[in-house]
Amino acid sequence: MKLSDYIVDFLARQGSRCVFLVSGGAIIHCVDSASRHPGMTLICSAHEQGAGASADGYSRISGNLGAVMATSGPGATNLTTSICNAYFDSVPFVMICGQVATFRIKKSKKLRQKGFQETELRSLFASITNYIGEVRDPRQIKYELQKAFYLARKGRPGPVLLDVPDDIQRADIHPDELPGFVPEKEAPRGDFKKEIKNLFELIKHSKRPVFILGAGVGVASSREKAVKFAEHFNIPVLLTWGGKDIMPFDHYLNMGGLGVCGPRAGNFAAQTADLVIAMGTRLSQLITGGKQDLFAPKAKKVMIDIDPEEFAKFTKNDFKLDFGIQADLSEFLNECEKAYGLKGEDRFKEWRSKIEQWKREYPVIQAENINRKERVDGLVFLDALSEISKEGDVIVADTGANLAWTMQTFKVKKGQRIISAWNHTPMGYALPASIGAALACGREVICVTGDGGILMSLEELATIRRNNIPVKIFIMLNRGHGIQKQTMDTWLNSRYTAADENSGLYFPDFVKIGEAFDLPTCVVENNQQIRTRLKEVFALSGPVLCVVEVFENQKIVPMLKFGAGLEDLDPKLPRAEIDSIMKIADE
């Protein structure tokens, strides 16, 4: 059996039935094998970074490992940004990278290069992968594949890479004679009884608890279990951006988001809480504010996470973590279910009512947003997009203002998923990730991106058109990088550089771009056109490109000043009002 055939068959048997690739001389044998395998779908991406993002999106939605194939040298190095996205967000996918033939591989690290397009990958990617395997003997292939897939999923998941030279790919092997990988026997896990007892005691004596759920809950396939935990105790839930799709917006415990761009009600709840239980979130500064010692100042803080380094990172300048529970969330929540006992009275109904009152008093969408006549208000548009979306839809957001507005306004319905590259946040992620997400779910996907983001991944429109992938693409066109401009307003007296069309950038006619790729296109010019255009877009089958002409100077509101703590809350609110809210924490 040809070794490249073995690789592709292994991927298919593991459930990685879609491979994203850019072909090249050092990977042609694997590509050929993928094209001939009856159980494999081959997608020719336009750029390796796009292929990586597509595999990432496929993994997030399917639950199986997305697969990438790339050639040696620049083919592999072009994957770097997508590897970072997956590593920082704990997303497993597998990369099969070609390499020069074994006899052309340099023997000395001091030699820069021997083979044409040779690049040593281990040292480049060691810090952003769960595992890198260098296959230098055909008999290693079964062992390396099994080890890579095991380590991609074990503990905190992440991407893995196999470096396979050209001559190894075309070698003849006998699968039955290949040695396999046998994982080391793991030490018995604890039963968490002591930790659970302590946690339940804290809840018992709490008056104003909040339960913060992050992306790690989804990574651990524990959405339903986490919701059941909250429901047993009737604890109000705050969702990070990565955890926004854990529960529908109308669930009685869903109090919305929090953080630097979070709705005011969520931040008021966190800041006045007496107990914070954070699960599957690393409590980054986008959640706590830049001055982490000011986060939830009167609350006891509990963090549950699988990665011990997430507890060790906090210093004396950060907030005090009262105790951390290192655990696989699925296993931990299973143990919690065994310890629940009878459900008691709803002790936190009044506390939730207070948060709901804040939600009514401080809505994200104000009258000025709704009544805007000039161009489109981003918040109003995304709120309308949320309304027209269906249960089970997949929404992929890019980075920048479009992401913040999506997180502030989107009302998640039953079964919906919202994904983005939450922690690395490169511009250009959403379009190629939507390709992978659509192939994973088998239906149309909503892609929200910005004018800056679409220019970073424009070439993947070719992939969408070639494969007729049903992605509804919404380009939020504000003719600039909105978050950068807002930061320059704060720190540089609005001296814009490389941030809009007046300071170095250029944005083409995206309608003509869409037409060049033979895509149906439309434009939303003002608030009054929003619902009509959305109905037109979703009435069409297949891919559609819609340009949304957003008010150029629209800000992200609320948005905490960079480096500030959440205790600063919102500088636009009167200080007396803030003080009255914060008095609740002293009660």
MIFI-111650 format. One record per residue (C-alpha): residue number from 1; x, y, z. Coordinates in nm, 4 decimals, always signed. Layout:
     i         c1         c2         c3
   NUM          X          Y          Z
...
This chain:
     i         c1         c2         c3
     1    +0.0000    +0.0000    +0.0000
     2    +0.1275    +0.3463    -0.0839
     3    +0.2008    +0.5435    +0.2334
     4    +0.0087    +0.8524    +0.1175
     5    -0.2980    +0.6299    +0.0614
     6    -0.2593    +0.5045    +0.4178
     7    -0.2518    +0.8611    +0.5539
     8    -0.5711    +0.9615    +0.3748
     9    -0.7534    +0.6420    +0.4718
    10    -0.6505    +0.6963    +0.8348
    11    -0.7910    +1.0522    +0.8266
    12    -1.1200    +0.9293    +0.6813
    13    -1.1549    +0.6526    +0.9391
    14    -1.0994    +0.9076    +1.2168
    15    -1.3874    +1.1202    +1.0864
    16    -1.1696    +1.3841    +0.9161
    17    -1.3534    +1.3438    +0.5885
    18    -1.2780    +1.6883    +0.4460
    19    -0.9265    +1.8025    +0.3626
    20    -0.8376    +2.1649    +0.2830
    21    -0.5230    +2.2192    +0.0829
    22    -0.3014    +2.4155    -0.1478
    23    -0.1035    +2.1754    -0.3598
    24    +0.2724    +2.1872    -0.4121
    25    +0.5606    +1.9698    -0.5191
    26    +0.6301    +1.8178    -0.1781
    27    +0.2680    +1.7190    -0.1056
    28    +0.1400    +1.5963    -0.4439
    29    +0.1286    +1.2312    -0.3410
    30    -0.0976    +1.2976    -0.0421
    31    -0.3161    +1.5273    -0.2530
    32    -0.3469    +1.2603    -0.5217
    33    -0.4403    +1.0019    -0.2610
    34    -0.7055    +1.2337    -0.1135
    35    -0.8561    +1.2923    -0.4574
    36    -0.8964    +0.9178    -0.5132
    37    -1.0360    +0.8219    -0.1716
    38    -1.4139    +0.7614    -0.1892
    39    -1.4724    +0.8879    +0.1620
    40    -1.2777    +1.2126    +0.1340
    41    -1.3897    +1.5567    +0.0156
    42    -1.1044    +1.7621    -0.1246
    43    -1.1303    +2.1433    -0.1070
    44    -0.8694    +2.3489    -0.2938
    45    -0.8190    +2.6659    -0.0899
    46    -0.6607    +2.9736    -0.2430
    47    -0.4101    +3.0288    +0.0382
    48    -0.2711    +2.8047    +0.3115
    49    -0.3819    +3.0442    +0.5835
    50    -0.7337    +3.0110    +0.4445
    51    -0.6996    +2.6319    +0.4366
    52    -0.5993    +2.6350    +0.8034
    53    -0.8902    +2.8599    +0.9001
    54    -1.1299    +2.6356    +0.7063
    55    -1.0025    +2.3293    +0.8910
    56    -1.0399    +2.5240    +1.2158
    57    -1.4024    +2.6117    +1.1356
    58    -1.4699    +2.2521    +1.0326
    59    -1.3323    +2.1260    +1.3641
    60    -1.5302    +2.3708    +1.5780
    61    -1.8620    +2.2789    +1.4182
    62    -1.8193    +1.9090    +1.3387
    63    -1.6456    +1.7954    +1.6571
    64    -1.4005    +1.6002    +1.4397
    65    -1.0516    +1.7058    +1.3409
    66    -1.0352    +1.9200    +1.0300
    67    -0.7440    +1.8303    +0.8035
    68    -0.4976    +2.0419    +0.6075
    69    -0.2392    +1.9480    +0.3486
    70    +0.0372    +2.1890    +0.2528
    71    +0.3680    +2.1689    +0.0751
    72    +0.7086    +2.2321    +0.2278
    73    +0.8648    +2.5711    +0.2977
    74    +0.6218    +2.8578    +0.2319
    75    +0.3253    +2.6219    +0.2165
    76    +0.3833    +2.5198    +0.5766
    77    +0.4862    +2.8610    +0.7081
    78    +0.1711    +3.0190    +0.5611
    79    -0.0249    +2.8121    +0.8129
    80    +0.1232    +2.9959    +1.1118
    81    -0.1637    +3.2352    +1.1873
    82    -0.4256    +2.9601    +1.1606
    83    -0.2196    +2.7361    +1.3882
    84    -0.2123    +3.0153    +1.6474
    85    -0.5897    +3.0595    +1.6203
    86    -0.6495    +2.6934    +1.6946
    87    -0.3859    +2.6629    +1.9661
    88    -0.5031    +2.9625    +2.1673
    89    -0.8699    +2.8572    +2.1336
    90    -0.8029    +2.4867    +2.2090
    91    -0.9222    +2.3669    +1.8692
    92    -0.7812    +2.0360    +1.7428
    93    -0.6997    +1.9944    +1.3752
    94    -0.4326    +1.8004    +1.1883
    95    -0.1831    +1.9267    +0.9318
    96    -0.0004    +1.6982    +0.6903
    97    +0.2926    +1.9016    +0.5603
    98    +0.5180    +1.7863    +0.2822
    99    +0.8929    +1.8061    +0.3207
   100    +1.1880    +1.7685    +0.0873
   101    +1.3071    +1.4114    +0.0296
   102    +1.4975    +1.2666    +0.3253
   103    +1.8326    +1.2697    +0.1422
   104    +1.7907    +1.6466    +0.0843
   105    +1.7206    +1.7339    +0.4501
   106    +2.0035    +1.9299    +0.6076
   107    +2.2079    +1.7464    +0.8704
   108    +2.3417    +2.0550    +1.0470
   109    +2.1313    +2.3224    +1.2156
   110    +2.3976    +2.5743    +1.1166
   111    +2.3232    +2.5079    +0.7489
   112    +2.0355    +2.7320    +0.6511
   113    +1.8953    +2.5171    +0.3731
   114    +1.9937    +2.2170    +0.1651
   115    +1.6821    +2.1065    -0.0225
   116    +1.4755    +2.3424    -0.2373
   117    +1.1936    +2.4934    -0.0262
   118    +1.3261    +2.3148    +0.2811
   119    +1.2174    +2.4592    +0.6146
   120    +1.2658    +2.2861    +0.9487
   121    +0.9185    +2.2928    +1.1077
   122    +0.9662    +2.1550    +1.4576
   123    +1.1443    +2.4586    +1.5985
   124    +0.9047    +2.6967    +1.4217
   125    +0.5815    +2.5466    +1.5492
   126    +0.6736    +2.3743    +1.8770
   127    +0.5278    +2.6533    +2.0911
   128    +0.1899    +2.6660    +1.9127
   129    +0.1040    +2.2983    +1.8604
   130    +0.0159    +2.0060    +2.0842
   131    +0.2488    +1.7818    +1.8866
   132    +0.4810    +1.7758    +1.5857
   133    +0.5865    +1.4459    +1.4342
   134    +0.8724    +1.4118    +1.1865
   135    +0.8238    +1.0974    +0.9785
   136    +1.1674    +0.9876    +0.8604
   137    +1.1001    +0.6144    +0.8271
   138    +0.7915    +0.4757    +0.6465
   139    +0.7388    +0.2307    +0.9312
   140    +0.6713    +0.5261    +1.1668
   141    +0.3563    +0.6441    +0.9927
   142    +0.0933    +0.4504    +1.1905
   143    +0.2606    +0.5385    +1.5204
   144    +0.2863    +0.9091    +1.4315
   145    -0.0705    +0.9389    +1.3069
   146    -0.2149    +0.7666    +1.6130
   147    -0.0001    +0.9740    +1.8474
   148    -0.0906    +1.2987    +1.6729
   149    -0.4656    +1.2339    +1.6884
   150    -0.4404    +1.1251    +2.0514
   151    -0.2491    +1.4371    +2.1579
   152    -0.4732    +1.6667    +1.9550
   153    -0.7647    +1.5665    +2.1775
   154    -0.5963    +1.4843    +2.5074
   155    -0.6264    +1.7327    +2.7936
   156    -0.6499    +2.0811    +2.6510
   157    -0.7007    +2.0194    +2.2763
   158    -0.4967    +2.1835    +2.0026
   159    -0.3515    +2.1485    +1.6514
   160    -0.0989    +1.8823    +1.5534
   161    +0.1376    +1.8595    +1.2585
   162    +0.3103    +1.5761    +1.0749
   163    +0.6156    +1.6566    +0.8629
   164    +0.6301    +1.3924    +0.5845
   165    +0.9100    +1.4017    +0.3235
   166    +0.8243    +1.3472    -0.0402
   167    +1.0029    +1.0115    -0.0697
   168    +0.8311    +0.8840    +0.2456
   169    +0.4878    +0.9687    +0.1017
   170    +0.5478    +0.7489    -0.2025
   171    +0.6995    +0.4566    -0.0109
   172    +0.5306    +0.1155    -0.0150
   173    +0.4172    -0.0144    +0.3250
   174    +0.2401    -0.3148    +0.4751
   175    -0.0162    -0.1724    +0.7208
   176    -0.0505    -0.4920    +0.9235
   177    +0.3204    -0.4841    +1.0042
   178    +0.3342    -0.1247    +1.1275
   179    +0.3886    -0.0534    +1.4995
   180    +0.1181    +0.1547    +1.6633
   181    +0.1109    +0.4149    +1.9392
   182    +0.0148    +0.3071    +2.2897
   183    -0.0548    +0.5967    +2.5288
   184    +0.1031    +0.5898    +2.8706
   185    -0.1304    +0.4757    +3.1425
   186    -0.2774    +0.7792    +3.3111
   187    -0.2775    +0.8237    +3.6862
   188    -0.6213    +0.7826    +3.8447
   189    -0.8136    +1.1073    +3.8586
   190    -0.9538    +1.2489    +4.1798
   191    -1.3243    +1.2465    +4.2486
   192    -1.3358    +1.6205    +4.3341
   193    -1.5546    +1.5521    +4.6393
   194    -1.3723    +1.7992    +4.8619
   195    -1.3671    +2.0721    +4.5947
   196    -1.7341    +2.0220    +4.5145
   197    -1.8297    +2.0388    +4.8819
   198    -1.6392    +2.3665    +4.9216
   199    -1.7977    +2.5093    +4.6076
   200    -2.1488    +2.4133    +4.7150
   201    -2.0865    +2.5728    +5.0566
   202    -1.9839    +2.8985    +4.8896
   203    -2.3023    +2.8952    +4.6828
   204    -2.5085    +2.8165    +4.9920
   205    -2.3794    +3.1248    +5.1743
   206    -2.3841    +3.3545    +4.8725
   207    -2.6405    +3.6271    +4.8114
   208    -2.5285    +3.7541    +4.4700
   209    -2.3428    +3.4808    +4.2777
   210    -2.2660    +3.4913    +3.9071
   211    -2.1644    +3.1978    +3.6906
   212    -1.9266    +3.2967    +3.4079
   213    -1.9134    +3.0435    +3.1250
   214    -1.6486    +3.0523    +2.8546
   215    -1.5451    +2.8744    +2.5361
   216    -1.3857    +2.5892    +2.7321
   217    -1.7331    +2.4614    +2.8202
   218    -1.7967    +2.3973    +2.4527
   219    -1.4477    +2.2552    +2.4002
   220    -1.5272    +2.0005    +2.6715
   221    -1.8647    +1.9208    +2.5069
   222    -2.0321    +2.0237    +2.8328
   223    -2.2845    +2.2894    +2.7331
   224    -2.5873    +2.0985    +2.8591
   225    -2.4125    +1.9930    +3.1804
   226    -2.3046    +2.3509    +3.2582
   227    -2.6567    +2.4797    +3.2001
   228    -2.7932    +2.2040    +3.4247
   229    -2.5496    +2.3154    +3.6986
   230    -2.6745    +2.6741    +3.6740
   231    -3.0374    +2.5604    +3.6699
   232    -2.9957    +2.3453    +3.9794
   233    -2.8799    +2.6451    +4.1824
   234    -3.0677    +2.9107    +3.9808
   235    -2.7446    +3.1111    +3.9468
   236    -2.7497    +3.3955    +3.6913
   237    -2.5157    +3.3240    +3.4012
   238    -2.2789    +3.5668    +3.2285
   239    -2.1340    +3.4514    +2.8968
   240    -1.7964    +3.5409    +2.7524
   241    -1.7739    +3.5955    +2.3768
   242    -1.6475    +3.2409    +2.3292
   243    -1.9313    +3.1079    +2.5423
   244    -2.2118    +3.3147    +2.3927
   245    -2.3751    +3.0148    +2.2250
   246    -2.3881    +2.7961    +2.5375
   247    -2.7505    +2.8865    +2.6087
   248    -3.0260    +3.0694    +2.4169
   249    -3.0794    +3.4382    +2.4855
   250    -3.4259    +3.3858    +2.6327
   251    -3.3195    +3.1303    +2.8957
   252    -3.4301    +3.2613    +3.2344
   253    -3.0722    +3.2473    +3.3706
   254    -2.8993    +3.4150    +3.0733
   255    -2.8000    +3.7648    +3.1867
   256    -2.5930    +3.8393    +2.8749
   257    -2.2269    +3.9210    +2.8364
   258    -1.9618    +4.1102    +3.0266
   259    -1.6179    +4.2572    +2.9761
   260    -1.4453    +4.5499    +2.8102
   261    -1.7115    +4.5702    +2.5356
   262    -1.9783    +4.3973    +2.7397
   263    -2.3293    +4.5267    +2.8059
   264    -2.3518    +4.7381    +3.1201
   265    -2.5862    +4.5004    +3.3027
   266    -2.3388    +4.2120    +3.2868
   267    -2.0561    +4.4259    +3.4174
   268    -2.2734    +4.5684    +3.6952
   269    -2.3581    +4.2110    +3.7956
   270    -1.9942    +4.1018    +3.8011
   271    -1.8810    +4.4075    +3.9940
   272    -2.1476    +4.3781    +4.2623
   273    -2.1380    +3.9972    +4.2963
   274    -2.0248    +3.8300    +4.6181
   275    -1.9285    +3.5056    +4.4389
   276    -1.7857    +3.4533    +4.0900
   277    -1.7669    +3.0983    +3.9526
   278    -1.5693    +3.0973    +3.6271
   279    -1.5827    +2.7803    +3.4217
   280    -1.4006    +2.7213    +3.0933
   281    -1.2729    +3.0776    +3.0738
   282    -0.9223    +3.2023    +3.1390
   283    -1.0610    +3.5357    +3.2670
   284    -0.8564    +3.7410    +3.0259
   285    -0.8287    +4.1174    +3.0524
   286    -1.0991    +4.1517    +2.7866
   287    -1.3322    +4.0047    +3.0481
   288    -1.1949    +4.1513    +3.3716
   289    -1.0645    +4.4842    +3.2434
   290    -0.6998    +4.5854    +3.2274
   291    -0.6678    +4.6378    +3.6039
   292    -0.7594    +4.2898    +3.7110
   293    -0.7334    +4.3677    +4.0803
   294    -1.0464    +4.5801    +4.0378
   295    -1.2522    +4.2915    +3.8969
   296    -1.5437    +4.1829    +4.1186
   297    -1.3751    +4.3481    +4.4184
   298    -1.6058    +4.2110    +4.6895
   299    -1.6504    +3.8615    +4.5473
   300    -1.4934    +3.5289    +4.6279
   301    -1.3547    +3.3920    +4.3024
   302    -1.3534    +3.0292    +4.1940
   303    -1.2018    +2.9136    +3.8645
   304    -1.2504    +2.5686    +3.7101
   305    -1.0210    +2.4833    +3.4196
   306    -0.8272    +2.1889    +3.2792
   307    -0.5005    +2.3820    +3.2340
   308    -0.2961    +2.4343    +3.5547
   309    -0.1064    +2.7201    +3.3924
   310    -0.4239    +2.9265    +3.3825
   311    -0.4201    +2.9330    +3.7640
   312    -0.0460    +2.9920    +3.7924
   313    -0.0509    +3.3003    +3.5680
   314    -0.2130    +3.5296    +3.8242
   315    +0.0297    +3.7554    +4.0122
   316    -0.0050    +3.9899    +4.3072
   317    -0.1103    +4.2634    +4.0621
   318    -0.4056    +4.0532    +3.9437
   319    -0.7166    +3.9647    +4.1385
   320    -0.7027    +3.7136    +4.4211
   321    -0.8284    +3.3706    +4.3174
   322    -0.9861    +3.2139    +4.6272
   323    -0.9461    +2.8667    +4.4888
   324    -0.8928    +2.6947    +4.1574
   325    -1.0185    +2.3533    +4.0569
   326    -0.8087    +2.1835    +3.7904
   327    -1.0397    +1.9427    +3.6136
   328    -1.1766    +1.8198    +3.2864
   329    -1.5072    +2.0079    +3.2844
   330    -1.7080    +1.7105    +3.1650
   331    -1.5760    +1.4894    +3.4447
   332    -1.6162    +1.7638    +3.7050
   333    -1.9758    +1.8364    +3.6083
   334    -2.0532    +1.4640    +3.6127
   335    -1.9335    +1.4531    +3.9737
   336    -2.1379    +1.7639    +4.0555
   337    -2.4534    +1.5943    +3.9264
   338    -2.3948    +1.3056    +4.1665
   339    -2.3692    +1.5515    +4.4564
   340    -2.6643    +1.7810    +4.3789
   341    -2.9236    +1.6308    +4.6043
   342    -3.2740    +1.7795    +4.6110
   343    -3.3253    +2.1144    +4.4424
   344    -3.3868    +2.3845    +4.6987
   345    -3.5773    +2.7089    +4.6809
   346    -3.4881    +2.9731    +4.4250
   347    -3.2810    +3.1970    +4.6550
   348    -3.1484    +3.4216    +4.3787
   349    -3.4712    +3.5292    +4.2102
   350    -3.4499    +3.8831    +4.3510
   351    -3.0834    +3.9088    +4.2498
   352    -3.1653    +3.8042    +3.8942
   353    -3.4497    +4.0558    +3.8848
   354    -3.2006    +4.3301    +3.9693
   355    -2.9779    +4.2282    +3.6780
   356    -3.2808    +4.2128    +3.4481
   357    -3.3690    +4.5652    +3.5615
   358    -3.0217    +4.6844    +3.4604
   359    -3.0671    +4.5160    +3.1221
   360    -3.3857    +4.7168    +3.0660
   361    -3.2406    +5.0437    +3.1933
   362    -2.9136    +5.0213    +2.9998
   363    -2.9803    +4.8640    +2.6569
   364    -2.6982    +4.8481    +2.4057
   365    -2.9162    +4.9787    +2.1226
   366    -3.0250    +5.3344    +2.1931
   367    -3.2795    +5.5558    +2.0162
   368    -2.9951    +5.7296    +1.8307
   369    -2.8987    +5.3943    +1.6764
   370    -3.2508    +5.3191    +1.5591
   371    -3.3187    +5.6702    +1.4285
   372    -2.9955    +5.7032    +1.2326
   373    -3.0643    +5.8363    +0.8812
   374    -2.7079    +5.8466    +0.7497
   375    -2.5909    +5.5056    +0.6322
   376    -2.6441    +5.1897    +0.8426
   377    -2.6074    +5.1555    +1.2165
   378    -2.3990    +4.8432    +1.2836
   379    -2.5859    +4.7507    +1.6013
   380    -2.9264    +4.7853    +1.4393
   381    -2.8205    +4.5772    +1.1393
   382    -2.6788    +4.2917    +1.3459
   383    -2.9827    +4.2939    +1.5722
   384    -3.2018    +4.2515    +1.2624
   385    -2.9723    +3.9771    +1.1308
   386    -3.0141    +3.8039    +1.4644
   387    -3.3922    +3.8194    +1.4365
   388    -3.4048    +3.6743    +1.0847
   389    -3.1586    +3.3946    +1.1656
   390    -3.2988    +3.0487    +1.2321
   391    -3.2543    +2.7968    +1.5117
   392    -2.9442    +2.5877    +1.4476
   393    -2.7738    +2.8479    +1.2290
   394    -2.3968    +2.8866    +1.2378
   395    -2.2598    +3.2405    +1.2568
   396    -1.8921    +3.3139    +1.1975
   397    -1.7627    +3.6571    +1.2950
   398    -1.4309    +3.8185    +1.2101
   399    -1.2461    +4.0607    +1.4353
   400    -1.2812    +4.4327    +1.4936
   401    -1.5942    +4.6396    +1.5423
   402    -1.8064    +4.3871    +1.3528
   403    -1.7223    +4.1236    +1.6153
   404    -1.7960    +4.3546    +1.9093
   405    -2.1299    +4.4598    +1.7601
   406    -2.2209    +4.0972    +1.6904
   407    -2.1448    +3.9976    +2.0488
   408    -2.3372    +4.2964    +2.1854
   409    -2.6548    +4.2426    +1.9847
   410    -2.6906    +3.8849    +1.8624
   411    -2.9717    +3.6997    +2.0380
   412    -2.8634    +3.3362    +2.0229
   413    -3.1449    +3.0955    +1.9460
   414    -3.1727    +2.7262    +2.0239
   415    -2.8953    +2.5245    +1.8632
   416    -2.7152    +2.8207    +1.7103
   417    -2.3365    +2.8367    +1.7131
   418    -2.1258    +3.1523    +1.7028
   419    -1.7557    +3.1113    +1.6362
   420    -1.4576    +3.3395    +1.5856
   421    -1.0839    +3.3268    +1.6476
   422    -1.1429    +3.4511    +1.9993
   423    -0.7907    +3.4879    +2.1351
   424    -0.5558    +3.5429    +1.8395
   425    -0.8199    +3.7482    +1.6535
   426    -0.6611    +3.8045    +1.3109
   427    -0.8478    +3.9975    +1.0466
   428    -0.9555    +3.7606    +0.7711
   429    -1.0538    +3.4563    +0.9787
   430    -1.4287    +3.4593    +0.9222
   431    -1.4517    +3.4015    +0.5469
   432    -1.2373    +3.0855    +0.5229
   433    -1.3643    +2.9564    +0.8585
   434    -1.7173    +2.9852    +0.7198
   435    -1.6186    +2.7478    +0.4403
   436    -1.5159    +2.4796    +0.6887
   437    -1.8192    +2.5440    +0.9080
   438    -2.0578    +2.5103    +0.6116
   439    -1.9014    +2.1814    +0.5020
   440    -1.9199    +2.0554    +0.8606
   441    -2.2877    +2.1378    +0.9178
   442    -2.4086    +2.0765    +0.5614
   443    -2.6133    +2.3964    +0.5343
   444    -2.5765    +2.7695    +0.4840
   445    -2.3587    +2.9718    +0.7187
   446    -2.3717    +3.3414    +0.8096
   447    -2.0368    +3.5221    +0.7789
   448    -1.9955    +3.8657    +0.9369
   449    -1.6720    +4.0416    +0.8462
   450    -1.5297    +4.3902    +0.8078
   451    -1.3849    +4.5720    +0.5114
   452    -1.0367    +4.5202    +0.6567
   453    -1.0983    +4.1528    +0.7279
   454    -1.2361    +4.0679    +0.3835
   455    -0.9260    +4.2169    +0.2195
   456    -0.7131    +3.9764    +0.4244
   457    -0.8935    +3.6734    +0.2804
   458    -1.0486    +3.7929    -0.0443
   459    -0.8973    +3.5057    -0.2412
   460    -1.1204    +3.2543    -0.0610
   461    -1.4190    +3.3879    -0.2530
   462    -1.2763    +3.1711    -0.5303
   463    -1.3040    +2.8658    -0.3047
   464    -1.6634    +2.9535    -0.2198
   465    -1.7571    +3.0043    -0.5853
   466    -1.5766    +2.6937    -0.7125
   467    -1.7552    +2.4704    -0.4603
   468    -2.0810    +2.6692    -0.4440
   469    -2.0541    +2.6797    -0.0652
   470    -2.3674    +2.8439    +0.0826
   471    -2.2109    +3.1259    +0.2824
   472    -2.4061    +3.4492    +0.3278
   473    -2.1279    +3.7090    +0.3494
   474    -2.2007    +4.0422    +0.5168
   475    -1.9223    +4.3010    +0.4795
   476    -1.9529    +4.5777    +0.7389
   477    -1.8113    +4.8609    +0.5285
   478    -1.7115    +5.1563    +0.7472
   479    -1.4085    +5.2393    +0.5320
   480    -1.1581    +5.2000    +0.8107
   481    -1.0367    +5.0025    +1.1080
   482    -1.2900    +5.1157    +1.3645
   483    -1.1285    +4.9836    +1.6829
   484    -0.7943    +5.1385    +1.5876
   485    -0.9623    +5.4738    +1.5298
   486    -1.1374    +5.4501    +1.8647
   487    -0.8066    +5.3736    +2.0367
   488    -0.6436    +5.6693    +1.8581
   489    -0.9299    +5.8909    +1.9761
   490    -0.8428    +5.7930    +2.3335
   491    -0.4639    +5.8113    +2.3237
   492    -0.3586    +6.0172    +2.0198
   493    -0.6153    +6.2984    +2.0040
   494    -0.7733    +6.1367    +1.6971
   495    -0.4536    +6.1488    +1.4904
   496    -0.5385    +5.8644    +1.2548
   497    -0.2574    +5.6807    +1.0810
   498    -0.3099    +5.3740    +0.8602
   499    -0.6639    +5.3511    +0.9969
   500    -0.8957    +5.4831    +0.7241
   501    -0.9060    +5.6097    +0.3670
   502    -0.7758    +5.9495    +0.4738
   503    -0.4703    +5.8031    +0.6456
   504    -0.3311    +5.5386    +0.4119
   505    -0.5952    +5.2708    +0.3485
   506    -0.7937    +5.1976    +0.0337
   507    -1.1135    +4.9999    -0.0040
   508    -1.2343    +4.8779    -0.3439
   509    -1.5874    +4.8479    -0.4755
   510    -1.6841    +4.5225    -0.3063
   511    -1.9934    +4.4812    -0.5238
   512    -1.7698    +4.4682    -0.8307
   513    -1.5410    +4.2281    -0.6442
   514    -1.8363    +3.9994    -0.5765
   515    -1.9474    +4.0200    -0.9372
   516    -1.5937    +3.9333    -1.0514
   517    -1.6259    +3.6102    -0.8532
   518    -1.9700    +3.5526    -1.0082
   519    -2.1492    +3.5930    -0.6744
   520    -2.4956    +3.7451    -0.6297
   521    -2.4489    +4.0804    -0.4564
   522    -2.6517    +4.3508    -0.2882
   523    -2.6008    +4.6682    -0.0835
   524    -2.7654    +4.7967    +0.2351
   525    -2.7388    +5.1758    +0.2318
   526    -2.9413    +5.2787    +0.5386
   527    -3.1445    +5.1455    +0.8303
   528    -3.4668    +5.1563    +0.6317
   529    -3.3362    +4.8994    +0.3805
   530    -3.2105    +4.6454    +0.6337
   531    -3.5024    +4.4044    +0.6573
   532    -3.5809    +4.4122    +0.2858
   533    -3.2225    +4.3323    +0.1895
   534    -3.1923    +4.0562    +0.4491
   535    -3.5045    +3.8870    +0.3130
   536    -3.3595    +3.9098    -0.0383
   537    -3.0276    +3.7568    +0.0728
   538    -3.1840    +3.4603    +0.2512
   539    -3.4328    +3.3998    -0.0300
   540    -3.1386    +3.3050    -0.2550
   541    -2.9752    +2.9646    -0.2384
   542    -2.5976    +2.9330    -0.2427
   543    -2.3426    +3.2048    -0.1617
   544    -2.4364    +3.5741    -0.1526
   545    -2.2221    +3.8817    -0.0847
   546    -2.3947    +4.1739    +0.0867
   547    -2.2189    +4.5071    +0.1450
   548    -2.3470    +4.6926    +0.4528
   549    -2.2554    +5.0615    +0.4350
   550    -2.2017    +5.1360    +0.8034
   551    -2.1800    +5.4875    +0.9464
   552    -1.8075    +5.5578    +0.9188
   553    -1.7575    +5.7034    +1.2646
   554    -1.9723    +5.4609    +1.4602
   555    -1.8050    +5.3637    +1.7868
   556    -1.8200    +5.0551    +2.0027
   557    -2.0351    +5.1581    +2.2988
   558    -1.9973    +5.0691    +2.5770
   559    -1.6234    +5.0134    +2.5610
   560    -1.3894    +5.0440    +2.8556
   561    -1.0788    +5.2538    +2.8078
   562    -0.7755    +5.0346    +2.7364
   563    -0.6014    +4.9333    +3.0591
   564    -0.8858    +5.0386    +3.2867
   565    -1.0599    +4.8113    +3.5346
   566    -1.4237    +4.7106    +3.5194
   567    -1.4797    +4.9111    +3.8362
   568    -1.4510    +5.2171    +3.6103
   569    -1.7556    +5.0703    +3.4321
   570    -1.8807    +5.3376    +3.1936
   571    -1.7384    +5.6920    +3.1913
   572    -2.0540    +5.8156    +3.0169
   573    -2.2682    +5.7319    +3.3187
   574    -2.2860    +5.9840    +3.6045
   575    -2.0452    +5.9025    +3.8873
   576    -2.3261    +5.9123    +4.1397
   577    -2.5109    +5.6458    +3.9416
   578    -2.2032    +5.4237    +3.9341
   579    -2.1490    +5.4726    +4.3068
   580    -2.5075    +5.3767    +4.3838
   581    -2.4686    +5.0565    +4.1837
   582    -2.1399    +4.9692    +4.3533
   583    -2.2940    +5.0147    +4.6993
   584    -2.4746    +4.6864    +4.6380
   585    -2.1381    +4.5084    +4.6672
   586    -2.1003    +4.6391    +5.0228
   587    -2.4351    +4.5115    +5.1420
